[in-house]
């Protein structure tokens, strides 16, 4: 009896129109699961940054400083800061607490 198996590969990548930020004049950034996707709008080249501890919750960019920051999507998340375009991790903010006003505060900063 002949058993033939086949394998088909598929790639699915999400995209949201609500959480897209410019990192600089030529590059946009958006979250996709546990990745931040960077797309150069001129060349259409994509670069990917992975959150190694889980899904990405909030994220932001600072064009003037060349910084990308994101928080894990969980209770008491750490916040990671990276340089752009190098994508070098420069800091991890930990030690979060919630104040009486409902705001999150970070008590310590570990520089890498």
N, C-alpha and C positions, 0 to 999 in steps of 0.2 A: 504494500500500500504506500503510495507516494503522499507524503505530508509536506506541503509547500507552505512556508510562512512568509509573510511579507511585513515589512516595517515601513510605516510612513511617518515622517517627521512634520510637525507643525509648530509654528511660532505664533504666540499671541502676545501682543504688547498693548497695554492699556494707554489711554490718553485722555486727559481731562482738559476742558477749556476753562475751568474755573481756577486752577492753581498753576498758572504759568507766570513766571517772572523773568525779567531780563537780568542777566549776570553782567553783561556789558552791552555795547551798542550792536554787537553782532550775534550774541548767543542768548537763547532762551533756556530756561530750566523748568522741569516739572517732575513731580513724584510719580512713581509707578511701582506700587508694592513696596519692596525694600530697596528700591533703587531711585536715584535721582538721575534723570536723563538730561543731558546738555545737548542742544542742537544749534550748530552754527547756521544761521538763516541764509548766509551767503553761499557757503559750500555744501550745506546739508549734512555735514559730518556730525555723527553722534558720538558722545563720550558718556560713559556710565560710571556712577559712583554708588557703591553698595553700602547699605547700612547692615553691618554684620550681625547685629543683635535683634533684628526684626523689622517690622514695617516702619515706614517713615510717617510721623504725624505732621506736626507743623514744620515749615521750612521758610527761610527768607534769604535774601541776598543783600549785599552792600556793594553797589557798583563802584563807588569812589575808593573803597578799601580793597576791593577784590576778594571779598569774603562770602562764603556760602555757609549757612548754618541750618541744622535740622535737629529735631527731637524725635526720639523713639516714640512709637505709638503704644504707650502703656502707662500705668500708674507710676508716678515718680520717675519720669524719663530723664535720661542724660541728654545733654545738648552737645552736639559735635560741631566744631568750627573747622572749616577747610579754606585754604587759599584757592583762588581761581586765577589762571587756568591750570596751575600745577596739580591741584587736588591733593595738597599735602595737609594732613591733619595737624592743626596748630594747638588746639585746646579741647578739653572735654569738661563741661560743667556738670557737677554732680552735687548731691547733698540738698535736694530740693525740699522745701517745706511750703505749706499753704498758710498764708496769713489770715487774720480775722476778716480782712477785706475780700477774701477769696482769690487773691493773686498768688501766683507761684513765685517763690524766692529761692535763689541758689546761694548756699552758704559757703561753698568752697569752689575753687577753680584749679584744676590740675593742668599745668602747662606741659605739653609734650615736646 
